[in-house]
Amino acid sequence: MSYLLYVSVSPQGDRSVSRNLANDFLDEYRTKNPDTKVVERDLAVKLVPHLDGETLGASYSPVENHTPSMAEKFKVRMDLINEFKGAKEILVSTPMWNWNVPSVFKAYIDQLIFPGVLGDGTPENSNSAKVTVIAAQGGSYAPGTPREGWDWLTGYLKQVFTQLGSKDVKIILSELNYAGWKPGMENLVGKKEASLAEAKKAIKSRV
Ligand SMILES: Cc1cc2nc3c(=O)[nH]c(=O)nc-3n(C[C@H](O)[C@H](O)[C@H](O)COP(=O)(O)O)c2cc1C
């Protein structure tokens, strides 16, 4: 079965900017690809466990040596990896939190990258699928802004998905979402709206 894997991160439900933009992507995608299933991995609903000692132990020891608890944790990891490996296209929606991804998304990435299985740079342990990341943030870190250089999300995610094997990673950003309600950012509402419109345009041409 051919599927697009949609990894969603924001816990903000209908109020989430990144989820709403991803829904635009999916509406368009479903119209253009009626035969492709969409599999959603919603990290806000089902938290991904951090790599703990048992998971790491299980990852580097023969299955016959696994305790029941190790086996259970290893299965969680391998299910995530196989779901990612099998996708023909990948869509991600995420907020920026503290200049990077929310920790649940980092936990997911840590589960996925498993040298010898996925993300070690070899063709057999890669998924070369197209990846679109839709990210939302409160501020702006664009060149010339006071906080230029504080963005540890976009470059990081580009590296992660390239290392997982993608030859086509695109980050679509909606910035300045704090404008309009955070004191001191009133004059940036126009720029926020322009960024949102730009993101919607980029989504349309990406699908
Ligand atoms: C815990 C937390 C941390 C945040 N950290 C940042 C940040 O470092 N930089 C930024 O520009 N916005 C930050 N924001 C604002 C969000 O990125 C912004 O509201 C964005 O729209 C959230 O995406 P969502 O609407 O899809 O949930 C933070 C918000 C929260 C709740």
The ligand as a Gaussian input file, in Angstrom:
#p B3LYP/6-31G(d) Opt

LIG

0 1
 C        6.692000      26.420000      24.627000
 C        6.775000      27.403000      23.476000
 C        8.018000      27.835000      23.033000
 C        8.103000      28.714000      21.939000
 N        9.343000      29.093000      21.513000
 C        9.465000      29.905000      20.427000
 C       10.734000      30.293000      19.926000
 O       11.778000      29.915000      20.422000
 N       10.768000      31.113000      18.854000
 C        9.650000      31.573000      18.236000
 O        9.768000      32.306000      17.248000
 N        8.413000      31.208000      18.678000
 C        8.306000      30.396000      19.749000
 N        7.052000      29.995000      20.192000
 C        5.874000      30.430000      19.448000
 C        5.379000      29.366000      18.484000
 O        6.407000      28.884000      17.659000
 C        4.259000      29.934000      17.614000
 O        3.168000      30.300000      18.453000
 C        3.777000      28.958000      16.539000
 O        2.708000      29.509000      15.835000
 C        3.385000      27.621000      17.146000
 O        2.995000      26.719000      16.137000
 P        1.536000      26.073000      16.155000
 O        0.612000      27.272000      16.042000
 O        1.486000      25.200000      14.959000
 O        1.375000      25.368000      17.458000
 C        6.943000      29.153000      21.290000
 C        5.679000      28.720000      21.759000
 C        5.600000      27.866000      22.835000
 C        4.243000      27.409000      23.309000

